[in-house]
């Protein structure tokens, strides 16, 4: 598996960058994990849009879905030019029915529902899900193939079940939106130290920090995570491909 960070900011994009999104690839199959603001422009540095095979959405906050609409228009243009294989499948939960229904658009994209208790066979991966703690219904995602595993926590407060869900992950991509002083004050997110503790208790091999705040010094979040995790830890590097 190859994992490339496309956007790593929470809430809104930093200048000239994007909010939440990762490109995961294996055996020629390309899947976009979340599609936030600025993602469609950014992802074209690493793949042509018509080479995307699927998109999977953790939840329906704008910083995770803002560019779904423009992706749909790109697919419509591609269909008109006969350059896209449509419909492009977009996976997401159906607990928010109006938002889920927006994933299907004029035959160029088709929404497919996923549920926490089910396993999705997506290209070369088995994908499983875990409900997180967030102001809206949100799913963490675990991609597994040929004995290798990548876990995306999506947006969440600390949740004990995520330890088992992330067990043995070769790569744990954990949200770390909070400086330590904001734990319990800002809801629905983890701190760098909590991300490190999750990686340590789950026995993950490598930890990537994402969904970062635009304020303060994010190196403090990285240092807090490194203080709690004995493995490799870093802020996800936009455009860098992590091979698992």
DAGI-V80461 format. One record per backbone hydrogen bond with DSSP energy under -1.0 kcal/mol. CO is the residue of the C=O (numbers start at 1). NH is the residue of the N-H. If there is no record, write none. Layout:
co = (CO,CO)
nh = (NH,NH)
This chain:
co = (1,2,3,4,5,7,8,10,14,18,20,21,21,22,23,24,25,26,29,30,30,31,32,33,35,36,37,38,39,42,43,43,48,49,54,55,56,58,61,61,62,64,65,67,68,69,70,71,72,73,74,75,76,77,78,79,88,89,90,91,92,96,97,100,101,105,105,108,109,110,112,115,120,122,125,126,127,128,130,133,138,140,141,142,143,144,145,148,149,149,150,151,152,159,160,161,162,164,166,169,171,172,173,174,178,179,180,182,182,190,191,192,193,194,195,196,197,198,199,202,205,206,207,208,209,210,212,217,218,219,220,221,222,223,225,225,232,234,237,242)
nh = (244,25,242,23,239,21,212,12,17,9,36,6,7,33,4,31,2,29,26,53,54,24,56,22,67,39,19,42,43,45,46,47,51,52,32,91,34,139,64,65,66,35,68,71,72,73,74,75,76,77,78,79,80,81,83,82,110,55,112,57,114,100,101,103,104,108,109,88,105,90,92,118,127,125,122,144,120,142,140,157,132,130,152,128,150,126,148,145,170,171,143,173,141,162,163,165,166,167,169,205,151,208,153,210,192,182,183,185,186,178,195,196,197,198,199,200,201,202,204,168,232,172,234,174,236,176,10,220,222,223,224,225,226,227,228,229,207,209,240,3)
